[in-house]
Amino acid sequence: MSAATRSKRIWQLDASRGLIMVLMALDHANHFIAQRHSSGEYWGGPLPVYPNTLAFVTRLVTHLCAPGFFFLMGTGIELFADRRRRRGWSEGAVTAHFLLRGALLIGLQFLVVNRAWELSPGGWAPEIYAGVLFALGGAMMVVGGLLRRLPTWTLVGITLVLFLATELLTPDPSLWQRALPAVRRLLFLPGGGERLWVTYPLVPWISFVLAGTIFGRWLRRDEAAAFSRALSLGAGFLLAFLVVRAGNGFGNIRPRESDSWIDFLNVVKYPPSVSFALLTLGADLLLLGLLARLTGREGPLLQPLRAIGRVPLFFYVTHLFLYALLGRALTPNGTSISHMFGYWLLGLAMLYPACRWYGRVKRRSPRSPVLRLV
């Protein structure tokens, strides 16, 4: 890849990130507006039960979001570090950037984003909530500040170990109610109580970031080959998911409760089981590879996704408050999932011009240290 090419944004990554953000907005519209969001696919406690196919599919497609967030962040870490080194940044400066931005994400989780969750229907129980920005920020500090310097095959090994360790170290579901130290919750095991609730512990999600970092190295060497490999790996992961899920043993954290197709796809997400990782990363990689096949045709249909994908943090924070306020103002008692789709689209129609505006602000001030972090 030429130096000129390296300096440009890879539009397929922006479009993929934008699609993930749009699906994430659907999930949160389901929570704030329809008030029919599932209780979560945890390692213990009751698995979610869905009243109909639409409710399940609405949740299923949004499973692509969190793995996609972490994977693309890893890709971005690798590409950002490479571009900054070429501009003369020292390794220390690159590391300091990732440490600072990771700390910012964690700060936003606890000081800003949790205020949006407090607007949830029926209130929000935990005093301290560790959500996705907590794990994203921590993973950025670990990978961007340390692990990104390791050889590729070392990263592959660490990634595989983390995926398997998550499966091996997750307790039996019967121990769901057991009290655990806060540090173990924050680092390894989701759950908690009224004082602290952790949905995204740090360590299990680092594996997705490392996978994205490896993909970023492939992109640096040969962009076309990397996207072609994404297609092959995506298909391979989905086939592996079918095998692991059908086996109903290791790789699932919890066995299936029935033989229905919904139960087959109702996998453990918190922490990410091997079956969950294979299903979601497989689909994310397939979508990314298919987007790459659109080279030369990335016109108006993908422009909104690219605009949103360029400013993911701005979209994330803004959309939570927007859907929370729409729910309180327009559907205080909830609504059907089918009606919720209209409100979801309304929110996107409001967010898209805001994202375009913020994107222009960032492009006008590319060297601003504040805008570089946000």
C-alpha positions as CSV (number, residue, x, y, z in Angstrom):
1,M,0.0,0.0,0.0
2,S,1.4,3.4,-1.0
3,A,2.0,6.2,1.5
4,A,-0.7,8.2,-0.2
5,T,-3.2,5.4,0.2
6,R,-2.2,5.0,3.9
7,S,-3.1,8.6,4.6
8,K,-6.7,8.2,3.4
9,R,-9.6,6.8,5.4
10,I,-10.7,3.4,4.3
11,W,-14.3,4.0,3.5
12,Q,-15.3,0.4,4.0
13,L,-14.3,0.6,7.6
14,D,-16.4,3.8,8.1
15,A,-19.4,2.2,6.4
16,S,-19.1,-0.9,8.5
17,R,-18.8,1.1,11.6
18,G,-21.8,3.2,10.6
19,L,-23.9,0.1,10.0
20,I,-23.0,-1.2,13.5
21,M,-24.0,2.2,15.0
22,V,-27.3,2.1,13.3
23,L,-28.1,-1.4,14.5
24,M,-27.0,-0.3,18.0
25,A,-29.5,2.5,17.9
26,L,-32.2,-0.1,17.1
27,D,-31.2,-2.0,20.2
28,H,-31.4,1.1,22.4
29,A,-34.6,2.3,20.8
30,N,-36.0,-1.1,21.8
31,H,-34.9,-0.4,25.4
32,F,-36.0,3.2,25.8
33,I,-39.0,3.4,23.4
34,A,-40.6,0.0,23.1
35,Q,-39.5,-1.0,26.6
36,R,-39.3,-4.6,25.3
37,H,-35.5,-5.2,25.4
38,S,-34.4,-8.6,26.6
39,S,-32.9,-9.1,30.0
40,G,-29.6,-10.1,28.6
41,E,-27.8,-13.3,27.6
42,Y,-25.7,-13.7,30.7
43,W,-23.6,-16.7,31.9
44,G,-26.2,-17.3,34.7
45,G,-29.7,-16.3,35.6
46,P,-32.7,-16.8,33.3
47,L,-32.0,-16.7,29.6
48,P,-34.2,-14.2,27.7
49,V,-37.5,-15.5,26.4
50,Y,-39.0,-13.8,23.3
51,P,-42.7,-13.6,22.6
52,N,-42.4,-13.8,18.8
53,T,-40.0,-14.0,15.9
54,L,-39.8,-10.2,15.4
55,A,-38.7,-9.6,19.0
56,F,-35.9,-12.2,18.7
57,V,-34.7,-11.1,15.3
58,T,-34.6,-7.5,16.5
59,R,-32.3,-8.5,19.3
60,L,-30.3,-11.0,17.2
61,V,-29.1,-8.5,14.5
62,T,-27.9,-6.1,17.2
63,H,-25.5,-8.8,18.5
64,L,-23.2,-7.7,15.7
65,C,-22.6,-4.4,17.4
66,A,-20.4,-5.0,20.4
67,P,-18.0,-7.4,18.6
68,G,-17.9,-5.0,15.7
69,F,-17.1,-2.1,18.0
70,F,-14.1,-3.8,19.6
71,F,-12.9,-5.4,16.4
72,L,-12.9,-2.1,14.4
73,M,-11.3,-0.3,17.3
74,G,-8.4,-2.7,17.2
75,T,-8.1,-2.1,13.4
76,G,-8.2,1.6,14.1
77,I,-5.5,1.4,16.7
78,E,-3.2,-0.3,14.2
79,L,-3.9,2.1,11.4
80,F,-3.7,5.2,13.6
81,A,-0.4,4.2,15.1
82,D,1.0,3.5,11.6
83,R,-0.1,6.9,10.2
84,R,1.2,8.8,13.2
85,R,4.6,7.1,13.1
86,R,4.8,8.2,9.4
87,R,4.1,11.7,10.5
88,G,7.0,11.6,12.9
89,W,5.3,10.7,16.2
90,S,7.4,8.8,18.6
91,E,6.2,5.5,20.0
92,G,5.9,7.3,23.4
93,A,3.5,9.9,21.8
94,V,1.4,7.2,20.2
95,T,1.2,5.2,23.4
96,A,0.3,8.4,25.4
97,H,-2.6,9.1,22.9
98,F,-4.1,5.7,23.4
99,L,-3.7,5.9,27.2
100,L,-5.4,9.3,27.3
101,R,-8.2,8.4,24.9
102,G,-8.9,5.1,26.8
103,A,-9.1,7.0,30.0
104,L,-11.5,9.5,28.3
105,L,-13.8,6.7,27.3
106,I,-13.9,5.3,30.8
107,G,-14.6,8.7,32.2
108,L,-17.4,9.2,29.7
109,Q,-18.9,5.9,30.8
110,F,-19.1,6.9,34.5
111,L,-19.7,10.6,34.2
112,V,-21.8,11.1,31.1
113,V,-23.2,7.9,29.6
114,N,-24.5,6.5,32.9
115,R,-26.7,9.6,33.2
116,A,-28.5,8.5,30.1
117,W,-29.1,5.0,31.5
118,E,-30.6,6.6,34.6
119,L,-33.4,7.8,32.2
120,S,-34.3,4.2,31.6
121,P,-38.0,3.2,32.0
122,G,-38.6,2.2,35.6
123,G,-35.3,3.7,36.7
124,W,-31.8,2.3,36.8
125,A,-30.8,0.2,39.8
126,P,-27.0,0.0,40.1
127,E,-25.1,2.9,41.6
128,I,-22.1,2.1,39.4
129,Y,-22.5,0.7,35.9
130,A,-19.6,-0.6,33.8
131,G,-20.9,-0.7,30.2
132,V,-19.3,-0.8,26.8
133,L,-17.3,2.4,27.0
134,F,-15.6,1.1,30.2
135,A,-14.4,-2.0,28.3
136,L,-13.5,-0.2,25.1
137,G,-11.5,2.4,27.1
138,G,-9.7,-0.3,29.1
139,A,-9.0,-2.4,26.0
140,M,-7.6,0.7,24.2
141,M,-5.2,1.3,27.0
142,V,-4.0,-2.3,27.2
143,V,-3.8,-2.9,23.4
144,G,-2.8,0.6,22.3
145,G,-0.5,1.1,25.2
146,L,1.2,-2.3,25.3
147,L,0.1,-5.3,23.2
148,R,0.1,-3.6,19.8
149,R,3.9,-3.7,19.7
150,L,4.0,-7.5,19.9
151,P,4.6,-9.7,16.8
152,T,1.5,-10.8,14.9
153,W,1.7,-14.5,15.7
154,T,2.1,-13.5,19.4
155,L,-1.2,-11.5,19.1
156,V,-2.9,-14.5,17.5
157,G,-1.8,-16.7,20.3
158,I,-3.0,-14.2,23.0
159,T,-6.3,-13.8,21.2
160,L,-7.0,-17.6,21.1
161,V,-6.0,-18.0,24.8
162,L,-8.4,-15.2,25.8
163,F,-11.3,-16.7,23.9
164,L,-10.7,-20.1,25.4
165,A,-9.9,-18.8,28.9
166,T,-13.3,-16.9,28.9
167,E,-15.0,-20.2,28.3
168,L,-12.9,-22.2,30.8
169,L,-13.0,-19.7,33.7
170,T,-16.7,-18.8,33.6
171,P,-18.4,-20.4,36.6
172,D,-21.3,-22.8,36.5
173,P,-24.6,-20.9,35.9
174,S,-25.8,-22.2,39.3
175,L,-23.4,-19.9,41.0
176,W,-25.0,-16.8,39.4
177,Q,-26.1,-15.3,42.8
178,R,-22.7,-15.6,44.4
179,A,-21.1,-12.4,45.6
180,L,-17.8,-11.6,43.9
181,P,-15.1,-9.0,44.5
182,A,-15.5,-5.8,42.4
183,V,-12.1,-6.3,40.8
184,R,-13.1,-9.7,39.5
185,R,-16.4,-8.3,38.2
186,L,-14.7,-5.4,36.4
187,L,-12.0,-7.6,34.8
188,F,-13.6,-11.0,34.2
189,L,-17.2,-11.8,35.0
190,P,-20.4,-9.9,34.2
191,G,-23.1,-9.4,36.8
192,G,-23.3,-7.8,40.2
193,G,-25.9,-6.1,42.4
194,E,-27.3,-2.7,43.3
195,R,-24.0,-1.3,44.2
196,L,-22.1,-2.4,41.0
197,W,-23.3,-4.0,37.8
198,V,-20.8,-5.0,35.1
199,T,-22.0,-5.9,31.6
200,Y,-18.7,-5.6,29.8
201,P,-15.7,-6.8,31.9
202,L,-12.4,-5.9,30.4
203,V,-10.5,-9.1,29.8
204,P,-12.9,-11.1,27.7
205,W,-13.4,-8.3,25.2
206,I,-9.7,-7.6,24.6
207,S,-9.6,-10.7,22.3
208,F,-11.9,-8.9,19.8
209,V,-9.6,-5.8,19.8
210,L,-6.6,-8.0,19.2
211,A,-8.4,-9.7,16.3
212,G,-9.0,-6.2,14.8
213,T,-5.4,-5.2,15.3
214,I,-4.3,-8.3,13.4
215,F,-6.7,-7.4,10.6
216,G,-5.3,-3.8,10.6
217,R,-1.9,-5.3,9.9
218,W,-3.3,-7.2,7.0
219,L,-4.8,-4.0,5.6
220,R,-1.5,-2.2,5.9
221,R,0.2,-4.9,3.8
222,D,-2.4,-5.5,1.1
223,E,-5.9,-4.0,1.4
224,A,-7.5,-6.1,-1.3
225,A,-6.1,-9.3,0.1
226,A,-7.2,-8.4,3.7
227,F,-10.8,-7.8,2.6
228,S,-10.8,-11.1,0.6
229,R,-9.5,-12.8,3.7
230,A,-12.3,-11.3,5.7
231,L,-14.8,-13.0,3.4
232,S,-13.1,-16.4,3.8
233,L,-12.7,-16.1,7.6
234,G,-16.3,-14.9,8.0
235,A,-17.7,-17.9,6.2
236,G,-15.3,-20.2,8.1
237,F,-16.3,-18.7,11.5
238,L,-20.0,-19.2,10.7
239,L,-19.5,-22.8,9.7
240,A,-17.5,-23.3,13.0
241,F,-20.4,-21.7,14.9
242,L,-22.8,-24.3,13.5
243,V,-20.5,-27.1,14.6
244,V,-19.9,-25.7,18.1
245,R,-23.6,-24.8,18.7
246,A,-24.8,-28.2,17.4
247,G,-22.4,-29.9,19.8
248,N,-24.1,-28.1,22.7
249,G,-21.0,-28.5,24.9
250,F,-17.7,-26.7,25.2
251,G,-17.9,-23.3,23.5
252,N,-21.4,-22.4,24.6
253,I,-21.0,-21.6,28.3
254,R,-24.6,-22.7,28.7
255,P,-26.3,-25.5,26.9
256,R,-29.4,-24.9,24.7
257,E,-32.7,-25.2,26.6
258,S,-34.7,-26.6,23.6
259,D,-34.2,-27.6,20.0
260,S,-35.9,-24.5,18.4
261,W,-34.1,-22.4,15.9
262,I,-34.5,-19.4,18.3
263,D,-32.8,-21.3,21.1
264,F,-30.1,-22.4,18.7
265,L,-29.2,-18.8,18.0
266,N,-29.8,-17.5,21.5
267,V,-26.2,-17.6,22.6
268,V,-24.4,-16.4,25.7
269,K,-23.0,-12.9,25.2
270,Y,-22.0,-11.9,28.7
271,P,-19.2,-12.9,28.8
272,P,-18.8,-13.7,25.0
273,S,-18.9,-17.5,24.5
274,V,-17.0,-19.1,21.7
275,S,-20.3,-19.7,19.9
276,F,-21.2,-16.0,20.3
277,A,-17.8,-14.9,19.0
278,L,-17.9,-17.2,16.0
279,L,-21.4,-16.1,15.0
280,T,-21.0,-12.4,15.4
281,L,-17.4,-12.0,14.2
282,G,-18.2,-14.3,11.3
283,A,-21.2,-12.1,10.2
284,D,-19.2,-8.9,10.8
285,L,-16.3,-10.1,8.7
286,L,-18.6,-11.2,5.9
287,L,-20.3,-7.8,5.8
288,L,-16.9,-6.1,5.8
289,G,-15.7,-8.2,2.9
290,L,-18.9,-7.7,1.0
291,L,-18.6,-3.9,1.4
292,A,-15.2,-4.1,-0.1
293,R,-16.7,-5.6,-3.2
294,L,-18.5,-2.3,-3.7
295,T,-15.3,-0.5,-4.6
296,G,-16.2,2.2,-7.1
297,R,-19.9,2.1,-6.2
298,E,-19.8,3.6,-2.7
299,G,-22.3,6.3,-3.6
300,P,-25.3,7.9,-2.0
301,L,-26.7,4.8,-0.4
302,L,-23.7,4.3,1.8
303,Q,-23.0,8.0,2.5
304,P,-25.1,8.1,5.6
305,L,-23.3,5.1,7.1
306,R,-20.0,6.6,6.2
307,A,-20.9,9.9,7.9
308,I,-22.0,8.1,11.1
309,G,-19.0,5.8,11.0
310,R,-16.6,8.7,11.0
311,V,-17.9,10.0,14.3
312,P,-18.8,6.9,16.3
313,L,-18.2,8.3,19.8
314,F,-20.3,11.5,19.1
315,F,-23.1,9.3,17.7
316,Y,-23.0,6.9,20.7
317,V,-23.3,9.5,23.4
318,T,-25.8,11.6,21.5
319,H,-28.1,8.8,20.5
320,L,-28.5,7.4,24.0
321,F,-29.8,10.7,25.3
322,L,-32.0,11.3,22.2
323,Y,-33.8,7.9,22.4
324,A,-34.1,8.2,26.2
325,L,-35.8,11.6,25.8
326,L,-38.0,10.4,22.9
327,G,-39.1,7.5,25.0
328,R,-40.0,9.7,27.9
329,A,-41.8,12.2,25.8
330,L,-43.6,10.0,23.2
331,T,-43.9,6.5,24.6
332,P,-43.8,6.8,28.4
333,N,-45.7,3.4,28.7
334,G,-43.8,1.7,25.9
335,T,-45.0,0.6,22.5
336,S,-44.9,-2.4,20.2
337,I,-41.7,-3.4,18.6
338,S,-43.2,-2.9,15.1
339,H,-44.2,0.7,16.1
340,M,-40.8,1.2,17.7
341,F,-39.1,1.0,14.2
342,G,-40.7,4.3,13.2
343,Y,-39.2,6.0,16.2
344,W,-35.9,4.4,15.5
345,L,-35.9,5.8,12.0
346,L,-37.0,9.2,13.4
347,G,-34.0,9.3,15.7
348,L,-31.6,8.3,12.8
349,A,-33.1,11.2,10.7
350,M,-32.2,13.6,13.5
351,L,-28.8,12.1,14.2
352,Y,-27.5,12.0,10.6
353,P,-27.3,15.8,10.0
354,A,-25.7,16.2,13.4
355,C,-23.1,13.6,12.5
356,R,-22.4,15.3,9.2
357,W,-22.0,18.6,11.0
358,Y,-19.6,17.2,13.6
359,G,-17.6,15.4,10.9
360,R,-17.1,18.7,9.1
361,V,-15.9,20.3,12.4
362,K,-13.3,17.6,12.9
363,R,-12.1,17.8,9.3
364,R,-11.7,21.6,9.6
365,S,-9.5,21.2,12.7
366,P,-7.5,18.0,12.1
367,R,-4.7,18.9,14.5
368,S,-7.0,19.9,17.4
369,P,-5.9,17.7,20.4
370,V,-9.5,17.8,21.8
371,L,-11.2,16.8,18.6
372,R,-8.6,14.1,17.9
373,L,-9.7,12.4,21.2
374,V,-13.4,12.8,20.6
